[in-house]
Each structure stands twice: as structure tokens, then as C-alpha cells.
Amino acid sequence: MREFCFENFVEPSTHEFLSRRFLRSRHKLSSETNLRPSTPEIVLATGEIMPKMAEHPTARMNATKILSIPSWSTAPARQIRIGSLMLTVLLNGANAWALKPTDRFGLLELEAEPNMTPGHFADLFENFAFDYYPYVQPPDVFLEHRSGDCDDYAVLANHILGRCGFKTRLIRVDLVGSRVSHAVCYVTERKVYLDYNNRKYTFNLESSNPSIRKIAAKVAAALDNNWTTASEYTYTYEVGRNQTIWTVVKTDPPESDPDRNPAPPPH
């Protein structure tokens, strides 16, 4: 058993962060196990320390330049970006390193969060501030500044929860008396929607019937306003623009709502 320690490879400030956040003791490499720590928290890495780590006789790199996750590990893993470093952290149990609202996290950390649920996602944003933007911010800008609006939050929830297997829908509600609209992310399996205005509340998920009309009525009531139209739409960070699937007009008969007996959404 050979001893392997991070302070040999990273600057003191980075090592202090790693020690505080991830490391519980010095870690050991075993010649029988590729790259195996003596405690379950750490560690695989890329970036500025990779060349030095790769020199170690028991370290291996794969084609994507990420140190291979050992075959012995069945634990979930999370990738953590710290400056130019990218760490893949082996987790000991589903909640061992679950993100908390006080954590600083980016898109990669959210995408790699194990066992993400709508409630856990909503909890992470309780300390975020509101600032209106006339466009959807890139996700890492929103997360770095910890400030944004309903579009930023709903689109990010749709992206993250959709990756986790949830059937999500983006709903935009147009309100009476102004050009203001409000966006939420509806989660079909849970019959709830995520609303950025609820982020600081204990109960931050709003129950609703899945129809656009019902969602719009609840959103407008929460804002002490009325609504005129509401639309289901799609948005991807790659394309960077909304694409409307269908729109409900409040004054139309409910039986004519396009989502009442919907045809398959356009591709």
C-alpha cells in the first residue's frame, strides 16, 4: 500500500478547499485496485494535476482524459469543477455529498447530482435573488451569479429534471394589464410545478391539474392577477429560443383547449 496525498499536486488554496469539502483523511493507492482511496469520498481528477497523477504507477487515464473509475466501485459519482480542475467524486450512499442550498454549484454539479428530485432541485435555490433578464441566461451564468428570473429557473429545472427521467413541461402564462408573463416547470409524474417565486418557501412545489388552463389559473392567482393566454413551449440551451407547442386562450371554451385531447407535439 502506497500513500498518495493531494498536497503534493495542488496549490495550497485548492488543497484547503478540497480538504474542507471532500477529504476526510489521507488516501492510499493499492497496486491491486487501480486507484482506490482508503475512504469512500475521493477521488479521480483531470485538469492541471492530471499529468502528475498519471505518472503514478497505479493511475490510469481513459481516452476522454478522465481518470478511470475503478471497476470495484459501485458507488454513485459526481463531477465537481474547481477552477481548471475537474474531480469525479465517489459517493458513499445516495445522500453522502448531496448538494445544499449554501453550496456554490454549476451546471455540471447539478447534472451529476445523484437521486435528483423536483423537491431537492427547488430546495437548492432558496438563497437565489430575483433579477429580471429579457432573455434566458446561460445556466452557468445564472448559477454563478445566483440571480435570475422565472425563465432562468424553469428552463434549468426542465433541463435537469428531464435528464433525470422526469416528464417535464415548460408553461408560460401571459398576465392581464401588462406585457409580463410568468414561466414555470411542470412535472407530470408528481403533478406539481416549480415556480421561482416559491423558492424561499418551505413548500416550494405547487400542486396542479396537468391542463394548461388549470396551471395558468393557479399561477395567476398566486400573483394576484388574471391571465389571458398560456402556452406550453420547449427551450434548449443549444438552440437558445422558445418553440411554442400549443396555446390556450382563457376566453375560449375549455373543451376547445388544444391540450385537452392533444395530438403528439411537433418534433
C-alpha positions in Angstrom: 0.0 0.0 0.0 1.5 3.3 -1.1 0.4 6.6 0.4 -0.9 9.2 -2.0 -1.8 12.8 -0.9 -3.3 15.8 -2.8 -1.0 18.4 -1.3 1.8 17.0 -3.5 -0.1 18.1 -6.6 -2.3 21.2 -6.0 -1.7 24.7 -4.8 -2.4 25.4 -1.1 -5.7 27.3 -1.6 -7.1 24.5 -3.8 -6.0 21.8 -1.4 -7.5 23.7 1.5 -10.8 23.8 -0.4 -10.6 20.1 -1.2 -9.7 19.2 2.4 -12.6 21.1 3.8 -15.1 19.9 1.3 -14.2 16.4 0.3 -11.2 14.9 2.1 -11.5 13.2 5.5 -8.1 11.7 5.7 -5.1 10.9 3.6 -5.8 8.5 0.8 -4.0 5.4 -0.2 -3.4 3.7 -3.5 -3.3 0.0 -3.7 -1.4 -1.7 -6.5 -4.2 -4.3 -6.7 -7.0 -1.9 -7.2 -6.0 0.7 -9.8 -6.9 4.0 -7.9 -8.5 3.2 -4.6 -8.8 5.6 -1.7 -8.9 4.3 1.8 -12.0 6.3 2.5 -15.0 6.5 0.1 -15.2 10.2 -0.7 -12.5 10.7 -3.3 -11.1 10.8 -5.9 -10.5 10.9 -9.6 -9.3 14.0 -11.3 -8.5 15.8 -14.5 -7.0 19.2 -15.4 -3.7 20.7 -14.2 -2.9 17.9 -11.8 -3.7 15.0 -14.2 -0.2 14.7 -15.7 1.4 14.3 -12.2 -1.3 11.9 -11.1 -0.9 9.9 -14.3 2.7 9.4 -13.5 1.8 7.3 -10.5 2.1 3.6 -11.4 -1.4 2.8 -10.3 -3.2 5.6 -12.1 -4.8 5.1 -15.5 -6.4 7.5 -17.9 -9.0 6.7 -20.5 -9.5 8.2 -23.9 -11.5 11.2 -22.6 -8.7 12.1 -20.3 -10.7 11.4 -17.2 -9.1 9.0 -14.8 -10.9 5.7 -15.0 -13.5 5.0 -12.3 -12.2 1.7 -10.8 -14.2 -1.4 -11.6 -14.6 -2.2 -7.9 -16.7 0.9 -7.4 -20.5 0.7 -7.5 -21.0 4.0 -5.7 -22.6 6.9 -7.5 -20.2 9.6 -8.6 -20.4 13.4 -9.1 -18.1 15.6 -11.2 -17.0 18.8 -9.4 -15.4 21.6 -11.2 -13.0 23.8 -9.2 -11.3 26.3 -11.4 -9.4 24.3 -14.0 -9.8 21.1 -12.0 -12.4 18.6 -12.7 -12.9 16.0 -10.0 -15.1 12.9 -10.1 -16.1 12.2 -6.5 -17.2 8.7 -5.5 -20.1 9.0 -3.2 -20.7 6.7 -0.2 -24.5 6.4 -0.3 -27.2 8.5 -2.0 -27.0 11.5 0.3 -23.4 11.4 1.2 -22.5 14.5 -0.7 -25.9 15.8 -1.7 -25.8 19.5 -2.7 -27.1 22.0 -0.2 -28.6 25.5 -0.7 -25.5 27.1 0.8 -23.2 25.3 -1.7 -21.8 27.0 -4.8 -22.6 24.8 -7.8 -22.6 24.9 -11.6 -24.4 23.1 -14.3 -22.1 20.1 -14.2 -22.6 19.6 -10.5 -26.4 19.8 -10.9 -26.3 17.3 -13.8 -24.3 14.9 -11.8 -26.3 15.2 -8.6 -27.4 11.7 -7.6 -31.1 11.0 -6.9 -32.3 14.4 -8.0 -35.9 15.1 -7.4 -38.2 18.1 -8.0 -38.2 18.9 -4.3 -34.4 18.7 -4.0 -33.9 20.8 -7.0 -36.3 23.5 -5.7 -34.6 23.5 -2.2 -31.2 24.4 -3.8 -32.4 27.8 -5.0 -33.8 29.3 -1.7 -30.8 31.7 -1.5 -31.0 32.9 -5.1 -32.1 36.5 -5.8 -34.5 37.8 -8.3 -33.3 39.9 -11.3 -35.2 40.3 -14.5 -33.5 39.5 -17.8 -35.1 39.9 -21.2 -33.5 36.6 -22.3 -32.8 33.2 -20.7 -29.3 33.3 -19.1 -26.8 30.6 -19.8 -27.1 28.2 -17.0 -23.6 28.7 -15.5 -24.1 32.5 -15.5 -27.4 32.1 -13.6 -25.8 29.7 -11.2 -22.6 31.7 -10.7 -24.4 34.9 -10.0 -27.2 33.1 -8.1 -29.6 35.6 -9.5 -32.2 35.4 -12.3 -35.9 35.2 -13.0 -38.7 32.7 -13.7 -37.4 31.8 -17.2 -33.9 31.0 -16.0 -35.2 28.8 -13.2 -38.0 27.0 -15.2 -35.7 26.2 -18.1 -33.0 24.9 -15.8 -35.5 22.8 -13.9 -36.8 21.4 -17.2 -33.2 20.6 -18.3 -32.0 19.0 -15.1 -35.2 17.0 -14.2 -35.6 15.9 -17.8 -32.2 14.4 -17.7 -33.2 12.5 -14.5 -36.1 10.9 -16.3 -39.0 13.1 -15.3 -41.5 14.2 -17.8 -41.3 18.0 -17.6 -43.2 20.7 -19.4 -42.5 24.4 -19.7 -45.6 26.6 -19.3 -45.7 30.4 -19.9 -48.6 32.4 -18.6 -49.4 35.8 -20.0 -51.0 38.2 -17.5 -53.6 40.9 -17.8 -52.7 44.6 -17.9 -49.0 44.3 -19.0 -46.7 42.6 -21.3 -45.4 40.5 -18.4 -45.5 36.7 -18.5 -44.5 34.1 -15.9 -42.9 30.7 -16.6 -43.0 27.5 -14.5 -41.8 24.0 -15.0 -44.5 21.3 -14.6 -43.5 17.7 -13.5 -46.1 15.3 -14.8 -45.3 12.4 -12.6 -45.6 14.5 -9.4 -48.5 16.7 -10.6 -46.6 19.8 -9.3 -44.9 22.8 -10.9 -41.7 24.6 -9.8 -42.1 28.3 -9.6 -39.2 30.7 -8.9 -41.4 32.8 -6.8 -41.8 29.9 -4.3 -38.0 29.2 -3.9 -37.8 30.7 -0.4 -40.9 28.9 0.9 -40.9 25.7 2.9 -43.4 24.2 0.5 -41.8 25.2 -2.8 -43.7 22.8 -5.1 -47.2 23.8 -6.3 -49.8 21.0 -6.9 -51.9 21.4 -10.0 -54.0 19.5 -12.5 -51.9 19.0 -15.6 -54.0 21.1 -18.0 -52.5 24.3 -19.2 -55.7 26.2 -18.2 -55.5 24.9 -14.6 -51.8 25.7 -14.3 -52.4 29.2 -15.7 -55.2 29.8 -13.2 -53.1 28.8 -10.2 -50.1 30.8 -11.4 -52.2 34.0 -12.0 -54.0 33.6 -8.6 -50.6 33.3 -6.8 -49.6 36.6 -8.5 -53.0 38.2 -7.6 -53.7 38.8 -11.2 -55.6 37.3 -14.1 -54.4 35.6 -17.3 -55.1 36.0 -20.9 -53.2 33.2 -22.7 -50.9 30.4 -21.6 -48.6 28.3 -23.7 -46.6 25.1 -23.4 -43.2 25.5 -25.1 -39.8 24.0 -25.4 -36.4 25.5 -24.9 -32.9 24.1 -25.2 -29.7 25.8 -24.3 -28.2 24.6 -27.6 -30.9 26.3 -29.7 -31.4 29.2 -27.4 -35.0 30.1 -28.3 -38.6 29.2 -27.4 -40.7 26.9 -29.6 -44.4 27.0 -28.8 -46.2 23.6 -28.8 -49.7 24.9 -28.2 -51.6 27.9 -26.7 -54.7 28.1 -24.5 -56.8 31.3 -24.7 -58.7 32.0 -21.5 -61.9 33.2 -23.2 -62.1 30.2 -25.5 -64.4 27.3 -24.4 -62.3 24.9 -22.2 -63.4 22.0 -24.4 -61.5 23.5 -27.3 -58.2 23.7 -25.5 -55.5 22.1 -27.6 -54.0 20.1 -24.7 -57.4 18.6 -23.8 -57.1 15.8 -26.4 -53.6 16.6 -27.7 -52.1 15.4 -30.9 -48.4 14.4 -30.5 -46.2 17.6 -30.1 -44.3 18.6 -33.2 -40.7 17.5 -33.4 
